[in-house]
Amino acid sequence: MRALQSSHLNGMEYDPDARVLTIQFVNGALYSYSGVPPTVADTMSQTSSPGSYFHDKIKGRYAETKLVDGTTRSGRKSTRSTSRFRR
């Protein structure tokens, strides 16, 4: 996993053959996003604001699957839905 300089994201990993981007959030949650083009993943790894790039260019644009639950600031498990897709 490649570390990211972000207040919301810990790191990312990209599989170019499967076109799957995996992102770890600071709360420990791990999500995968399928169908992500290599240029999008490359730009995210190099941008000065990966959190903003994620929200603007990835979130809600690609099929999302939760792999690992995160915790809230109080230490409780997150209750977000497990998958989502918006066109």
C-alpha positions in Angstrom: 0.0 0.0 0.0 1.4 3.4 -1.0 1.1 6.0 1.8 -0.8 9.3 1.0 -0.4 12.7 2.5 -4.0 13.3 3.5 -6.1 14.1 6.6 -8.7 11.5 5.4 -6.8 8.9 3.5 -3.9 6.7 4.8 -2.9 4.9 1.6 -3.8 3.4 -1.8 -3.0 0.4 -3.9 -3.8 0.0 -7.6 -4.1 -3.2 -9.7 -3.8 -2.0 -13.3 -4.8 -5.4 -14.8 -8.0 -5.6 -12.8 -8.4 -1.7 -12.8 -9.2 -1.8 -9.1 -8.1 1.0 -6.7 -8.0 0.1 -3.0 -8.1 3.0 -0.5 -7.5 2.9 3.2 -9.0 5.7 5.2 -7.6 7.1 8.4 -10.3 5.4 10.4 -9.0 2.0 9.2 -11.8 1.4 6.7 -10.7 -0.2 3.4 -12.7 0.2 0.2 -12.1 -1.0 -3.4 -13.2 0.9 -6.5 -13.5 -1.0 -9.7 -13.2 0.2 -13.3 -10.7 2.9 -12.3 -8.5 3.9 -15.3 -4.7 3.9 -14.7 -4.5 7.7 -15.4 -7.0 8.4 -12.5 -5.0 6.2 -10.1 -1.7 7.7 -11.2 -3.0 11.2 -10.8 -4.4 10.5 -7.3 -1.0 9.1 -6.2 0.8 12.2 -7.4 -1.6 15.0 -6.5 -0.9 17.4 -3.6 -4.4 16.8 -2.2 -5.4 13.1 -2.6 -8.5 13.5 -0.4 -9.9 16.2 -2.5 -9.0 14.3 -5.7 -10.7 11.2 -4.3 -13.9 13.1 -3.5 -14.0 15.0 -6.9 -12.9 12.2 -9.3 -13.5 8.8 -7.7 -16.2 8.7 -5.0 -19.6 8.1 -6.5 -18.1 7.5 -10.0 -16.9 3.9 -9.7 -18.4 0.8 -8.1 -17.4 0.8 -4.4 -17.1 -2.2 -2.1 -16.3 -2.0 1.6 -13.5 -4.6 2.4 -12.9 -3.6 6.1 -15.0 -1.6 8.5 -13.5 1.5 10.0 -14.0 3.0 13.5 -15.5 6.3 14.4 -13.7 8.8 16.5 -15.4 7.3 19.6 -13.8 3.9 18.7 -17.1 2.3 17.5 -17.4 0.5 14.2 -18.5 2.5 11.2 -22.0 1.6 9.9 -21.7 2.9 6.3 -23.3 0.7 3.6 -21.1 -2.0 2.1 -21.4 -1.1 -1.6 -22.6 1.8 -3.7 -22.6 2.8 -7.4 -23.7 6.1 -8.8 -23.6 7.0 -12.5 
